[in-house]
Amino acid sequence: MKAKRLAVLLICSLFLISCGTKKSTNGDGDGTAPKISNKDIVEANGRLENIERLDSFVKNVNQKMKDKVRLVRYTIEGDPIFHTLDYDGSKLSLTLDTTEDKFGQGEVKTYDCTSIKKEETNVQTQYFLEGCPNKEIGELLKIAYDVDKEDLFAFQLKYGEGNETEINTRELKLIIKRSNGDNTEVSDFQFSKEEINKIYKLMVFANYLEEKKLSTKCEKESNEPYELNVWINGATRHYEWRDCDQSKDGKVMTKLAQDILQVLKGNSIYKRIE
């Protein structure tokens, strides 16, 4: 009797353990968790990586070209949820993997949709799927960049030899170095609300909150140096690099600086002193 009772208890214990354990899967049913790839599109509570890859996927679907990407979105608790988008030239599917989400359903499901769209406004960019079983599934990704919702957003961009040219929205200062060596300084410089939102958007899409591996070493001293300081709420970010830095981060940051300068060129105050 004792032996039989022990056997029953052992079976019950094994049953409870197997039922209480959430098994991770990579979508192929082999019980292994999906690994993050440097090709994945990643959104982690406002931080973005490879978002341009999602743009190219939208374009390819619209042109009826086969493509497949994976979007990894992190929950507030830091758990990844995997969204695999697969377009075979005629059919679009979404495979949603929540096996790594401690508070999710812990399953892998595939849904058929009809199309993917991208919509942009002054304060947000949204990617969504159409023709899915329900609207919630189709809400793929929303990227917000509304400056009015931040307690503080300001930046200082210095560029050129000696960093003599400077945009400083915290001190409302603009210094432009002329070709003849003279400097023009504006002590009450401001961007318009639309312009500052454009710049904030540029920084968000450049993933400015992440650590960057940048270089200031160049073979030629004529390469353009940059220095960027960003104040966002209670945080500060500082970057220094030269445009000869051809790393992924270097190219992203150089493009960011050049895009900010394009916004500057459209500013009414800048136009008056130019």
C-alpha positions as CSV (number, residue, x, y, z in Angstrom):
1,M,0.0,0.0,0.0
2,K,2.8,2.4,0.9
3,A,4.6,1.7,-2.4
4,K,1.4,2.2,-4.3
5,R,0.7,5.5,-2.5
6,L,4.2,6.7,-3.2
7,A,3.8,5.9,-6.9
8,V,0.6,7.9,-7.1
9,L,2.1,10.9,-5.3
10,L,5.1,10.8,-7.7
11,I,2.9,10.7,-10.8
12,C,0.8,13.6,-9.4
13,S,3.9,15.6,-8.7
14,L,5.3,15.1,-12.2
15,F,1.9,16.1,-13.6
16,L,1.8,19.3,-11.6
17,I,5.4,20.3,-12.6
18,S,4.7,19.7,-16.3
19,C,1.5,21.7,-16.1
20,G,3.0,24.6,-14.2
21,T,6.0,25.1,-16.5
22,K,5.7,27.4,-19.5
23,K,7.6,25.9,-22.4
24,S,9.5,28.3,-24.7
25,T,9.3,27.7,-28.4
26,N,10.9,29.1,-31.6
27,G,7.7,28.6,-33.5
28,D,8.9,25.2,-34.9
29,G,7.9,23.3,-31.8
30,D,11.4,22.2,-30.8
31,G,11.1,23.9,-27.3
32,T,13.9,26.4,-27.9
33,A,13.5,30.1,-27.3
34,P,13.8,32.4,-30.4
35,K,17.1,34.3,-30.4
36,I,17.4,38.0,-31.1
37,S,19.2,38.7,-34.4
38,N,20.9,41.9,-35.4
39,K,18.6,41.8,-38.5
40,D,15.5,42.0,-36.3
41,I,13.5,45.2,-35.9
42,V,13.5,45.9,-32.2
43,E,11.3,48.2,-30.1
44,A,12.0,48.3,-26.5
45,N,10.0,51.0,-24.6
46,G,10.8,53.8,-27.0
47,R,14.2,52.5,-28.2
48,L,14.3,51.5,-31.9
49,E,16.7,49.4,-34.0
50,N,16.5,48.6,-37.7
51,I,13.2,50.5,-38.1
52,E,14.2,51.2,-41.8
53,R,13.8,47.4,-42.4
54,L,10.1,47.7,-41.6
55,D,9.7,50.5,-44.0
56,S,11.3,48.4,-46.8
57,F,8.9,45.5,-45.9
58,V,5.9,47.9,-46.3
59,K,7.3,49.0,-49.6
60,N,7.9,45.4,-50.8
61,V,4.4,44.3,-49.9
62,N,2.9,47.3,-51.8
63,Q,5.0,46.3,-54.8
64,K,4.0,42.6,-54.4
65,M,7.5,41.5,-53.8
66,K,8.2,38.6,-51.5
67,D,9.7,39.5,-48.1
68,K,9.9,38.3,-44.5
69,V,10.9,40.3,-41.4
70,R,10.7,39.9,-37.6
71,L,9.7,42.6,-35.2
72,V,10.6,42.1,-31.6
73,R,8.7,44.2,-29.1
74,Y,9.5,44.3,-25.4
75,T,6.9,44.6,-22.6
76,I,7.3,47.0,-19.7
77,E,8.6,44.0,-17.7
78,G,11.3,43.4,-20.3
79,D,9.9,40.3,-22.0
80,P,10.2,40.0,-25.8
81,I,7.2,39.3,-28.0
82,F,8.0,38.2,-31.5
83,H,6.1,39.3,-34.6
84,T,7.1,37.5,-37.8
85,L,5.7,39.1,-40.9
86,D,5.8,36.9,-44.0
87,Y,4.6,38.0,-47.5
88,D,4.8,35.4,-50.3
89,G,3.8,37.7,-53.1
90,S,0.1,37.3,-52.6
91,K,-0.6,36.4,-49.0
92,L,0.5,38.2,-45.8
93,S,0.7,36.4,-42.5
94,L,1.6,37.4,-39.0
95,T,3.1,34.8,-36.6
96,L,2.8,36.0,-33.0
97,D,5.0,34.3,-30.5
98,T,4.3,35.2,-26.8
99,T,6.2,32.3,-25.2
100,E,8.8,34.5,-23.7
101,D,6.2,36.9,-22.2
102,K,5.7,35.9,-18.5
103,F,2.3,37.6,-18.4
104,G,1.2,36.6,-21.9
105,Q,-0.6,33.6,-23.4
106,G,2.6,31.6,-23.9
107,E,1.8,30.4,-27.4
108,V,2.6,30.7,-31.0
109,K,-0.2,31.6,-33.4
110,T,-0.4,32.6,-37.1
111,Y,-2.9,35.0,-38.5
112,D,-3.7,35.8,-42.1
113,C,-4.0,39.5,-43.0
114,T,-4.5,41.4,-46.3
115,S,-2.1,44.4,-46.2
116,I,0.3,46.5,-44.1
117,K,0.1,50.3,-43.8
118,K,2.2,53.1,-42.5
119,E,0.7,56.4,-41.3
120,E,2.6,59.5,-40.2
121,T,1.5,62.6,-38.4
122,N,3.5,65.4,-36.7
123,V,3.6,63.5,-33.4
124,Q,3.6,59.8,-34.3
125,T,4.2,57.1,-36.9
126,Q,2.0,54.0,-36.9
127,Y,2.4,50.6,-38.6
128,F,-0.7,48.4,-38.7
129,L,-2.0,45.4,-40.5
130,E,-5.4,45.3,-42.3
131,G,-7.7,42.4,-42.8
132,C,-6.6,40.5,-39.7
133,P,-9.1,38.6,-37.5
134,N,-9.4,41.5,-35.1
135,K,-8.1,45.1,-34.8
136,E,-5.9,44.3,-31.8
137,I,-3.8,41.9,-33.8
138,G,-3.4,44.5,-36.5
139,E,-2.0,47.2,-34.2
140,L,1.7,46.4,-35.0
141,L,3.8,49.4,-33.8
142,K,3.2,53.0,-32.8
143,I,6.2,55.4,-32.4
144,A,5.4,58.6,-30.6
145,Y,7.5,61.8,-30.7
146,D,5.3,64.5,-29.2
147,V,7.6,67.0,-27.5
148,D,4.7,68.5,-25.6
149,K,4.4,65.2,-23.6
150,E,8.0,65.5,-22.4
151,D,8.9,67.5,-19.3
152,L,12.2,68.6,-20.9
153,F,13.7,68.2,-24.4
154,A,16.7,70.3,-25.4
155,F,19.9,69.7,-27.4
156,Q,23.2,71.2,-28.2
157,L,24.8,70.4,-31.6
158,K,28.4,71.6,-32.3
159,Y,30.1,71.0,-35.5
160,G,33.0,72.2,-37.7
161,E,36.7,72.5,-36.6
162,G,36.9,73.7,-33.1
163,N,33.1,73.1,-32.8
164,E,32.7,76.9,-33.4
165,T,29.3,76.4,-35.1
166,E,26.6,75.7,-32.4
167,I,22.9,75.1,-32.0
168,N,21.8,75.2,-28.4
169,T,18.1,75.0,-27.7
170,R,18.6,74.9,-23.9
171,E,20.4,78.3,-23.9
172,L,18.5,79.6,-26.9
173,K,21.7,80.2,-28.7
174,L,22.9,79.9,-32.3
175,I,26.4,80.5,-33.5
176,I,27.3,80.3,-37.2
177,K,30.9,80.4,-38.3
178,R,31.3,82.3,-41.6
179,S,33.7,81.4,-44.4
180,N,35.6,84.6,-43.7
181,G,36.3,83.4,-40.2
182,D,33.8,85.7,-38.4
183,N,31.0,84.4,-36.2
184,T,27.3,85.4,-36.2
185,E,25.6,84.8,-32.9
186,V,21.9,84.9,-32.0
187,S,21.1,85.0,-28.3
188,D,17.3,84.4,-28.5
189,F,17.2,81.6,-31.1
190,Q,14.3,79.2,-31.1
191,F,12.9,76.6,-33.4
192,S,9.2,76.5,-34.1
193,K,7.1,73.8,-32.5
194,E,6.8,72.0,-35.8
195,E,10.6,72.2,-36.3
196,I,11.5,70.9,-32.8
197,N,9.0,68.0,-33.3
198,K,10.8,67.2,-36.5
199,I,14.1,67.1,-34.7
200,Y,12.8,65.0,-31.9
201,K,11.4,62.6,-34.4
202,L,14.8,62.4,-36.1
203,M,16.5,61.6,-32.8
204,V,13.9,58.9,-31.9
205,F,14.4,57.2,-35.2
206,A,18.1,57.4,-34.8
207,N,17.7,55.5,-31.5
208,Y,19.5,58.4,-29.6
209,L,18.8,56.9,-26.2
210,E,21.0,53.9,-26.9
211,E,24.8,53.8,-26.3
212,K,26.7,54.5,-29.5
213,K,30.1,53.2,-30.5
214,L,31.6,56.2,-32.2
215,S,35.1,57.3,-33.3
216,T,36.8,60.7,-33.5
217,K,39.9,59.3,-35.1
218,C,40.4,60.0,-38.8
219,E,43.3,59.8,-41.3
220,K,42.5,63.2,-42.6
221,E,42.0,66.1,-40.2
222,S,39.6,67.8,-42.6
223,N,36.8,65.4,-41.7
224,E,33.9,67.1,-40.0
225,P,33.8,66.8,-36.2
226,Y,30.4,66.7,-34.3
227,E,29.4,66.9,-30.7
228,L,25.8,66.3,-29.6
229,N,24.3,66.7,-26.1
230,V,20.7,65.9,-25.5
231,W,18.6,66.6,-22.4
232,I,15.4,64.5,-22.1
233,N,13.5,64.8,-18.9
234,G,16.0,63.7,-16.2
235,A,18.5,62.0,-18.5
236,T,21.4,63.4,-20.5
237,R,23.1,61.9,-23.6
238,H,26.5,63.0,-24.9
239,Y,28.1,61.9,-28.2
240,E,31.3,62.9,-30.1
241,W,32.4,61.6,-33.5
242,R,33.7,62.6,-36.9
243,D,32.0,62.0,-40.3
244,C,34.8,59.6,-41.3
245,D,33.3,57.1,-38.8
246,Q,31.8,54.6,-41.2
247,S,30.4,52.3,-38.6
248,K,26.7,51.7,-38.4
249,D,26.4,54.1,-35.4
250,G,28.7,56.6,-37.1
251,K,26.6,56.8,-40.2
252,V,23.4,57.1,-38.3
253,M,24.7,59.9,-36.1
254,T,26.2,61.8,-39.1
255,K,22.9,61.6,-41.0
256,L,21.1,62.8,-37.8
257,A,23.3,65.8,-37.6
258,Q,22.9,66.6,-41.3
259,D,19.2,66.2,-41.0
260,I,19.1,68.6,-38.0
261,L,21.0,71.1,-40.1
262,Q,18.5,70.8,-42.9
263,V,15.7,71.7,-40.4
264,L,17.9,74.7,-39.3
265,K,18.1,76.0,-42.9
266,G,14.4,76.2,-43.0
267,N,14.1,78.2,-39.8
268,S,12.9,81.8,-40.2
269,I,15.6,83.2,-37.8
270,Y,18.4,81.4,-39.6
271,K,17.2,82.7,-42.9
272,R,17.3,86.3,-41.7
273,I,21.0,86.0,-40.7
274,E,22.1,83.8,-43.6
